[in-house]
Amino acid sequence: MPTTLTRIQVTQTPPVARALEIAAREWPGVPRSELITRLMTAGAQSVETACAERRAARRKVLEETRGTIDYPPGYLEELRKDWPE
């Protein structure tokens, strides 16, 4: 089909073939090119969700540990003595 959009080629390696088999069960009767599109969209959403969950977990740990380290008096001043101006 004519298009002005960039096209890509995908080699049907064993993992790609397996993914297409799974997609065909989920979306029967859908052309393989559309299955690839749906798989890529679902995969991207999954990766995006996983990234957001990791970021939220890191923030939670930072919030839970905020203020739990008790530095001795004068710690920063002593540390800054070694820093160039």
Secondary structure as the mmCIF struct_conf table of DSSP 4:
data_model
#
loop_
_struct_conf.conf_type_id
_struct_conf.id
_struct_conf.beg_label_comp_id
_struct_conf.beg_label_asym_id
_struct_conf.beg_label_seq_id
_struct_conf.end_label_comp_id
_struct_conf.end_label_asym_id
_struct_conf.end_label_seq_id
BEND BEND1 THR A 4 LEU A 5
HELX_RH_AL_P HELX_RH_AL_P1 PRO A 14 GLU A 26
BEND BEND2 TRP A 27 TRP A 27
TURN_TY1_P TURN_TY1_P1 PRO A 28 GLY A 29
HELX_RH_AL_P HELX_RH_AL_P2 ARG A 32 THR A 65
TURN_TY1_P TURN_TY1_P2 ARG A 66 GLY A 67
HELX_LH_PP_P HELX_LH_PP_P1 TYR A 71 PRO A 72
TURN_TY1_P TURN_TY1_P3 PRO A 73 GLY A 74
HELX_RH_AL_P HELX_RH_AL_P3 TYR A 75 ARG A 80
TURN_TY1_P TURN_TY1_P4 LYS A 81 ASP A 82
BEND BEND3 TRP A 83 TRP A 83
#
